[in-house]
């Protein structure tokens, strides 16, 4: 399993785009399956800074991506977050 840090919206967008292509889904099909519109999915995959987090998570989860964060007691709130494919766990 590869854990990749999410350092900005572009990282999440790239992970979603790569996974969608691996699944053989068009952007339209993926958007419909996640219950978001085409424009939102396109902007998310392009790393738009202002995409709504809830919809972004819904889209990523539909693609089989799971988001995790690392935390230790007393860790600062900006602890690293990573993405992995469910199939790689």
TORZA-716509 format. One record per residue: residue number from 0; x, y, z of N, C-alpha, C in turn. Coordinates in steps of 0.2 Angstrom, whole numbers. Example, Ala and Ser with C-alpha at 12.3 -4.5 7.8 and 13.67 -1.06 7.14 Angstrom:
<rs>
0 66 -28 39 62 -22 39 66 -16 39
1 64 -11 35 68 -5 36 64 0 39
</rs>
This chain:
<rs>
0 4 -6 0 0 0 0 4 6 0
1 3 11 -4 7 17 -5 3 22 -1
2 6 26 4 3 32 7 6 38 4
3 2 42 1 4 48 -2 1 54 2
4 6 59 3 4 65 7 -1 69 3
5 -6 72 6 -10 77 2 -8 84 5
6 -4 87 0 -1 93 3 -5 99 0
7 -10 98 -5 -14 103 -8 -19 100 -12
8 -24 104 -14 -30 102 -18 -28 98 -25
9 -22 100 -28 -20 97 -34 -18 90 -33
10 -15 88 -27 -14 81 -25 -20 77 -25
11 -25 79 -22 -31 75 -21 -34 75 -28
12 -34 80 -32 -37 80 -39 -33 75 -43
13 -26 75 -43 -22 70 -47 -24 63 -45
14 -25 62 -38 -26 55 -36 -33 53 -39
15 -38 57 -39 -44 55 -41 -44 54 -49
16 -41 58 -52 -40 57 -60 -37 51 -61
17 -31 49 -58 -28 43 -59 -32 37 -58
18 -35 37 -52 -40 31 -50 -46 31 -55
19 -49 36 -57 -54 36 -62 -52 33 -69
20 -46 35 -71 -43 32 -77 -42 24 -76
21 -39 22 -71 -38 15 -69 -45 11 -70
22 -50 14 -67 -56 11 -67 -60 11 -74
23 -57 15 -79 -60 16 -85 -66 20 -86
24 -67 25 -81 -73 29 -81 -72 35 -84
25 -77 38 -88 -76 45 -90 -78 49 -85
26 -76 56 -86 -77 60 -80 -85 61 -79
27 -89 61 -85 -96 61 -84 -99 55 -80
28 -96 49 -81 -99 43 -78 -97 44 -70
29 -91 46 -69 -88 46 -62 -92 51 -58
30 -93 57 -61 -97 62 -58 -104 60 -56
31 -107 56 -61 -114 54 -60 -114 49 -55
32 -110 44 -54 -109 39 -49 -108 42 -42
33 -105 48 -42 -103 51 -36 -109 56 -34
34 -114 57 -38 -119 62 -37 -117 69 -37
35 -112 70 -41 -109 77 -42 -110 79 -49
36 -110 85 -51 -110 87 -58 -103 87 -61
37 -103 87 -68 -97 86 -72 -92 92 -70
38 -95 98 -70 -91 104 -69 -87 103 -62
39 -90 101 -57 -87 100 -50 -82 95 -51
40 -83 89 -54 -78 83 -54 -72 86 -58
41 -73 90 -64 -68 92 -68 -63 97 -64
42 -67 101 -60 -63 106 -56 -59 103 -50
43 -62 98 -47 -59 94 -42 -52 91 -45
44 -53 87 -51 -47 84 -54 -42 89 -56
45 -44 95 -57 -39 100 -59 -36 104 -53
46 -38 102 -47 -35 104 -41 -38 111 -39
47 -44 113 -41 -47 119 -39 -47 120 -32
48 -44 126 -29 -43 127 -22 -50 127 -18
49 -55 129 -22 -62 131 -18 -67 125 -18
50 -65 119 -21 -70 114 -21 -72 112 -14
51 -79 110 -13 -82 109 -7 -79 102 -4
52 -77 102 2 -74 96 5 -78 90 5
53 -84 91 7 -89 85 7 -90 82 1
54 -91 86 -5 -92 83 -11 -85 80 -14
55 -80 83 -12 -73 80 -14 -72 73 -11
56 -74 73 -5 -73 66 -1 -78 61 -4
57 -84 63 -6 -89 59 -9 -86 56 -15
58 -83 61 -19 -81 59 -26 -75 54 -25
59 -70 55 -21 -64 51 -20 -66 44 -17
60 -71 44 -13 -74 38 -10 -77 33 -15
61 -81 37 -20 -84 33 -25 -79 30 -29
62 -73 33 -30 -68 30 -34 -64 25 -31
63 -65 23 -24 -62 18 -20 -56 21 -17
64 -55 28 -16 -50 31 -12 -52 32 -5
65 -48 31 -1 -49 32 6 -44 37 9
66 -46 42 13 -42 47 16 -40 45 23
67 -34 46 25 -32 45 32 -28 51 34
68 -27 51 40 -23 56 43 -19 53 48
69 -12 56 49 -8 53 54 -8 58 60
70 -9 55 66 -9 59 72 -6 56 78
71 -2 60 82 0 57 88 -3 62 93
72 -3 60 100 -5 64 105 -1 71 105
73 -5 76 105 -2 83 105 1 85 98
74 -1 81 93 1 83 86 -2 90 84
75 1 94 80 -2 100 78 -8 98 73
76 -13 103 72 -19 101 68 -17 100 61
77 -12 102 59 -10 101 52 -6 95 50
78 -8 89 54 -5 83 53 -6 81 46
79 -1 77 43 -1 75 36 -7 70 35
80 -10 71 29 -16 67 26 -13 63 20
81 -16 57 20 -14 53 14 -20 49 11
82 -19 47 5 -24 44 1 -21 37 -1
83 -26 32 -1 -24 25 -3 -30 22 -7
84 -29 18 -11 -35 14 -14 -37 8 -10
85 -43 7 -9 -46 2 -5 -43 -5 -7
86 -42 -6 -13 -40 -12 -16 -32 -13 -14
87 -29 -8 -11 -22 -9 -10 -21 -10 -2
88 -26 -10 2 -26 -11 9 -24 -18 11
</rs>
